[in-house]
Amino acid sequence: MSEHHHGHEESDHGHNDHDDHHGREQGIRGSGNFIITGLTSGHGVFHWFVQSFFVLLPEVQDTFNLSKVQVGSISTVREMVSGIVTLPGGVIADHLKRHWGLILALCMASFGVGWFIVAQAPSNMFFLVLVGTGIIAAAASIWHLPAMASLSHHFSHRRGTALSFHGVGGSIGDAISPIATGFLLTYLTWQNILSIYAAVPIFLAFLVYWAFQNIGKSTNSEAVDDQVTGKGRFAQTMDILKNPLVLWITFVGGIRGMAFIALLTFLPFFFDEVLGMSKFERSWHFGLLVAVGIVSTPFMGYLSDRFGRKLVIVPGMIFLGIVVFVISFFDSGSTRDSIAIIILLALLGTFFYSDQPILTAAALDIVGSGVATTTLGTLSFARFILSAMSPIIAGFLYDNYSMDYVFYYVSGLMILGAIILLVIPLKPPVRSASHHH
C-alpha cells in the first residue's frame, strides 16, 4: 500500500523541515488516509453550501424579484470568478507549496464570509448577492487546487480513484444538503439558513490549519520541482497549453461544464414552476440526483483507471444527453410523471458527476504530476470561462421560450462533447502504461 509508504517518508521529511516537535503529529497528519479523509471532508463543506444555494434559488428570485436571466447571472458570476481565480491560483499555489495549509484555512474562512454577505443583502441590493457569490467562488476554487494536487501526488498510480474519492466528499455534501436545506426552509427564511451556514466554515478554518499546516512541505518527488525557476514553470505551462490533446480535453470539459451549470441552475425552477412541487419535495428530488452520483462516481473513476477514460466517458455523455432530452416530455405533477421523473433523475445521477474527475484524470495522464496544480488551474480556467455564459443563455431560453428549451440546450451540449471525445486519441492511464516498461 503506497499510502503507508508515503506516510513514513513524510514523517522523516517533517524532521528535516525543522519541525521536530511536530514529528509525532506529523505521523498521523502525513498519512495518505488522513490526508484523503481531511481533504474530502473539507470538500464536502464547500459543496454542501453551494448545492444548498441552488435549492434556495426560487426563494432568492422572489426576494429580489429577478428575471431568469438575472438568476442565471448568479451562477455566471460564480463560474467567471472561479475561472479567473484558478489560473493565477494554480501558478501561485505551485509556488507557495510550503503554505498550502494556510491557504486552505484562509479559503475556508473567506467562504463563510461570502455566505454571510449573501444572507445579509437587503432586497433592493441584489448586487451584494453577486459580490458574496464572487467571494464564495474564489474561496472554493482556490481550495481545490492544493487539495487535488496533493491527492494527485500522493496517489499517482490510483489517480482516477483518489480524485473520484475527493469528488465523493463533494457529492456527499451535495446530496445531504438539499434535503437538510429543504427541511430548514419549511421553518426558516433562506437568509436565516445561510447565516447559520456561514458560521460553520469560519469555525472550521482553525481546524483546517491545524490538520494541513505541513501538507505541502513534504511532497518529496516535487522537491526537485521547487528548484525549477518561475521561467521554467512558465515554459512548462506553455507546453501544456500547446498540447492539442490537453486543449481538446479542456474544451470538452468546458462544454460539459456549460451543460452542467445550466441544468443545475434551472432544475429547481422546473420542479417549482413546471411540476408544482413543495419546497421539501423540490429539495429531495435535487438531492436524489446527487445521491446516485455518490455511489457511481468512484465506480466510474475505477472503471476509467481499468479500461481507459474514453470507454467510460463517451457512452456516459451520450446517455446523459438522451436522459435530459427525455425529461423534457414530463410536465405535470401526476403520479405517473412523478415516478418517471424520479427514475430519470436517478439515471441522470449515474453519470452527472463522474465525468469531470475522469476528464481531469485524462489531462493529468498526459502531463504527469510535476505541474499538477498549474495544469489544474489552466484546465479549470478554460472550463469555467466556457461555462460562465451558459446560465445566462439558459435563463434567456427559459424567459423567452420554456424550460423545455433549456433541456434541449443541455442535451445538445452533452452529445456534442461526446462526439468530440470520441474523435480525439487519449493517452492510457498511468497504471496500464507501467506494464509496458
N, C-alpha and C positions, 0 to 999 in steps of 0.2 A: 504494500500500500504506500503510494508515494506521499500521502499526507504526513504519515508519521516520520518518514524520512525527512521531509521538509521541516517538520516540527523541530527535529534535532538540529538541523542546520541553522534554523532561525535562532534557537536559544544560544548557540555559540556566537552567532553574529551579534546577538543582544549584548554579549560581554564586550566584544570588540568595540561596540558603539559606546564605550564608557558609560554603560548603563548597568553597572554591576548589581545595584540594589534592585534592578528590575528583573534580574536573571530568573528568579523563581516564577514571578507572574508571567514573564515573557514565555515561559514554558507553556502555560495554557493559552496565552494570548497569541502565541506564534503558531499554534497547531492549525492545520488546514481545516479541521472540523469546526473549530471555534470561529475561524475567520468566515467560513461559509455560512455558519449559523447567524453570526452577528450581522454580516452584511445583508443577508437575506431578510432578517427581521427589520432592519432599517429600511430596506427597500419596500417592505410591506407597509410601513407607516406612510411613506410618500404616496403609495398607490391608494391606500385607504382614503386619504383626503381627496385626492384628485378625482377618484371614482365617485365618491360621495357627491362631489360638486355637480357631476353630470346629472345625478338623480334630482338634485335641487334646482336644476335649470328652469323648469316650468315656473317654480315659485319666484326665482330671480327675475324671470321675464315679467311676471305680474308686478313685482315691487317697483321695477324701474320702467315698466310699460314699454317693452322693447319689441322691435320687429325681429323676424327670424334672422335677418342679415346681421342685426346687432348681437343677437345671441351667438351667431357664428363668429362674430368678431372677438368674443371672449376666448374661444378656442384658438382663433387665429393668433391673438396676442401670445397665448401660451406657446404655440408652435414656433412663432417667429423668435421669441426671446430664447426658447430652448435651443433653437438652431444657431442664433447669433452667439450665444454664450459658449456652445460646445467647441467652436473652432479654436478661439484663443484658449478656452478652458482645457482642451486636450494638450496643447503645447505647454501651457503653464503647469498643468498637473504633472507632466513628464519631468519638468524642471524642478518642481517643488516636492519631489518624491518623499523627502525626509519629513515633510509637514503634512502628509496625507491625513493623519489623524485629526489635526487641527482643521484642515479643510472640510473634512466630513462633519465635524462638530459645528462649524460655522454654517454649513448648508442646512443642518437640522434646525438650528436656531432661526435663521432667516425664513425658513419655511413657515414656522409658527407666526412670525411677524407678518408675513404676507397674508396669511389667512385672517389675522386679526384686522388688517386694513379692509379686506373684503367684507368682513362681518359688520364693521362699524360704518360702512359707507352710507351716507344719507340718501334717501330715494331720489333726490334731484342731482346727485353727483355720481352718475354711472361711471365716469372716467376713473374714479377711485377703485372701482372693481377691476378695471383694466390694469391700474398701477399695481394693486395687490397681486393680481394674476401674474404680472410680469416678474415680481419678486419670487413668487412661488415657483414659477417655471425655471428661473435661473438657479434657484437652490436645488431643485430636483434634478436638473440637468447636470450640474457640476458633481453632485453626489455620485451619479452613475459612472463617471469617468474613472476615478481611482478605484471605485468598487469593482468595476468589471475588469479593469486592467490587472488588479491584484489576483482576481479569480483566474483570469486567463493565464497568468504567470504560474500560480500555484498548481494549476491542474492542466498543464499544457497538453497532456495526452487524452484528457477527457473533457476537452474544452466545451464541446456541444452540451455535454451533460451538466457541467458546472454552471455554465451561463444559463442553461434552462432552469437549474435549481434556483439561481438568483431570480430568474423570471417568476418562479413559483412563489417566492416570498411576495413579489409584487401582486401576483394573482390571488393569493390568499387575502391580502389586503383588499384587492378589488372585489372579491366575491362576498366577503362578510360585510364590507362597508355599506353597500347599497341597502342591504336588509336592515342593518343596525340603524342607518340614517333614516330609512323609511319609517322604522318603528318610532324613532325620536320625533320625526316630523309630524306624527299624529298628536304629539303633546307640546312641542316647542316650535318657535319660528325658525326659519332657516338661519337667520342671523345668530340666534342663541346657540344653535348646534355648532356653527362654525367658530363661535367664540370659545366654546368648550374645547373643541378640537385644537384650536390654536395654542392652548396652554401645553398640550402634550409634547410637541417637538421641542419647545423651549426648555422643558424639563429634561427631555431625553438627550439634549445636546451634551450635557455634562457626562452622561453615561457613555456616549459615543466617544468622547475624547479619551476617557479612561480606557476603553476597550481597544481603541485603534491607534493610540499615540505612537506606537512603534511600527505600524503596519508597512510603511514604505521604506523603512531604514534597512531592512534586511533581505530585500529581494536580491539574492546573490548573483543570479545569472545576469542581472541588469546592472551590476556594479560596473562592468565594462562600459555599458551603455551610458553611464553617467559621465564618462570621460569624453564621450562624443561632444564636440563643441556645438553650440547653437547652430552654427552654419551647417555642420554635418547632419544635424537633426532636420534642418530645413530642407536640405538636399534629399534626405530620406522621404520627407513628406511629399516633396515634389515628385519623387519616383513613384510613390504610391498613387499620386494623382495622375501620373502619366500612364498607369497600368490600365489598359482598356477594360480588362475583366472587372477590376475593382469599381471602375466608373459605372459599368453596366449593373453590377450588383447594387450599387448605391442608387442608381436610377430606379431599379425595381423596388428597392426599399422605400423610395420616395413615393412611387405610385401606390404602393401598398399602404404607406402612411396616409396618403390622401383619402383612400377608401375607408381606412380605419377611423380616422378622426371625424369624417363626415357622418359615418354611421353612428358612432358613439354620441356625438353631439345631438343628433335628432331622433334617436331611438326613444328617449323619454317622452318626446312630444308625440311620437307615433302611438305610444302606449296611452298617453294622456288624452290627446285630442282626437285621434282616429279610433282607437279601441275603447276609449272612455273608462280606463282603469282607475281604481282608487290610488291614493299615494302609496299605500303599503304594497298593493298589487304591482304597481309600476316598479317599485324598488326591488321586489324579489324576482321579478322577471329579468330585471337588469342583472341581478346577482347570479341568476341561473346561467346566463351566457358565460360568465366568468368562471363559475364553479366547475363547469365541464372542462374548461381550459386548464384548470389546475392539475387535473388528472392527465390530460392528454399532452400538455406542453413538454414535460420531461420525457415522456414516452416518445414523442416525435423527435426530440433532441437526440435521444438514444438511437432511434432508427436512422437519423441522418448521420450519426457517427459510424453506424454499422454499414449502411447501404449507400451512402452518398447523399449529399444535400438535395440534388435535383430530383431524385426519385421520390423524395418526401414532399418537397415544396411545390412542384409544378401541379401534381394532381390536387394538392391541398388548395391552391389558389383558384383552380378551375371549379372545384367543389364549392368553395365559398361564394364565388360569383353566381353559381346556379342557385344556391340556397337563398341568397339575398334577393335574387330575382323572384323566386317563388313566394317569399314573404309578402311581396307587393300585392299578391292576389287576395290577401285576407284583410278585410277592413271592418268587420263587425265584432261585437262582443259576444256573439253566440257561442254556445258550448263547443260546437264543432270547431269553430275558428279558434277558440281559446286553446283547445287541445292541440290543434295543428301548430299554433304559434309556439307553444311550449316545446313541441318536438323539433320545430325548425330552429329555435334558439339553441337547443341542446346540440343539434348538428352543427350550427354555426360555431358554437364554442369549441368544438373539437379541433379546429384549425386556427381560430381567430387570433389567438395569442402566440401560437407556436412558430409562425413563420418568421417573425422578426429576430428572435435569438438564432434561428438557423441561418438567416441571411448574414447576421453578424459573424457567426462562426465561419461561414463560407468566405467572407472577406479576410478574416484572420488566418484562415488556411493559406491564403495567398501571400500575406505579408509577414506572417510569423509574429512572435510576441515582442520583438525588440522595440518597436514603436507602437505598441498596442494602444496606449492612450491617445496618441496623436491620430492614429488610424480611426479609432472610435469617434474621436472628436470630428474628424473630417467627414466620416460617414454620416454621423448624426446631423451635422450642419446641412449637408446636401439634402438629407431626407426631410428635415424639418422645413427647410426653405420651400421645397416642393409641396409639402403637405399644408403649409400655412394658409394658402389661399383657399384650400378646399372647403372649410366650414362656411366661408362666405358664399362660395359658389352654391353649396348645398342649401344654404339659407335663402339664396335668391330663387332656387328651384322650388323650395317649399313655399315661399311667399307668393310666387307668381304662378305656379302650377299646382303641385301637390306633393305629399310625401312619397308617392309612387315614383316620381321623377328622381328623388334622392336615391331611392333603391336602384333605379336603372343606372344612375351615375356610378354608384358604388360597385355594382355588379360589373359594369363595363371596365372599370379600372382594374378590378381583380383579374379579369380574364386577359386584359392587355399585359399585365405584369407576368402572368403565367406564360404567355406566348413568348415574351422577350427572354425569360429564363430558359425556356425550352431550347432556344436557339444558341445561347452562349455556352461555351465549354467551361465547366467549373473544375477546380483542382480537387483531387480526392482529399478527404480528411486526413490529418496528421497520422492517426493511428494506422490506417491502411497503408500509408506511404512507408512507414517504418519497416514493413515486411520486405520491401524491395531492396533495402540497403544491404 
